[in-house]
């Protein structure tokens, strides 16, 4: 409603690969959903929409974030798969090894639902995934102390602030991606059947497709 068109997220994650060490950043371009209890759509109450989600993040915005990391001298990996678990508990060792066998790259609890809702709201979405530690699969996992993890979190927070500043300097107003028209062919409910209250509730998202 305020006119925002892009959403930059920050997510602390664990690494599922030896070559993705703590304090590196990853810009996910794919997700795998292991959540169960989250509301992940705005469309309910008599309206259904199926947005495309094969590419769950905005390619252009993701490129900006990766380039910003390099300008901020933060180690960054341009692509990767983020497996999103329900939480708040961490994974079991069996789960962690399974995710590694499936060749996922990082694990977290937040980013996926954000990406789904952003797509429905026709916002460009990308995230800085900040690696704080290796997940429980790693042989040295039990030797990592809380103090070490907190130190990594603090260092990542400093680094991501620099990267965000760099990203904001470079992002222009024009959008050349398809995020801004994600709903153009996604609403499948007969428009005459959509309740007035639902149209009003979703007006900030669907208003341009329902001219008065």
Number of C-alpha atoms within 10 A of each C-alpha: 7 5 6 8 17 19 15 16 15 16 16 20 27 22 28 27 16 10 9 20 16 19 21 20 27 28 23 23 19 18 23 14 13 13 16 9 7 8 8 15 17 17 16 10 12 14 18 16 17 14 17 15 14 9 10 20 25 21 18 17 21 23 15 18 28 24 19 23 27 14 13 18 12 19 16 21 16 16 15 17 17 27 24 20 20 16 13 7 8 16 18 12 13 10 13 19 17 13 19 15 10 9 13 20 24 27 28 23 21 19 24 24 17 16 24 20 17 24 25 25 21 21 23 25 24 28 25 24 28 28 27 24 23 22 24 20 21 16 9 10 12 9 8 11 10 9 9 13 15 12 14 18 19 14 14 22 16 11 20 22 13 17 23 19 13 19 23 13 9 12 14 8 8 7 14 9 12 14 24 17 15 19 20 13 12 14 17 11 12 10 11 7 9 14 12 11 11 14 18 12 14 16 14 13 17 18 13 10 12 9 6 5
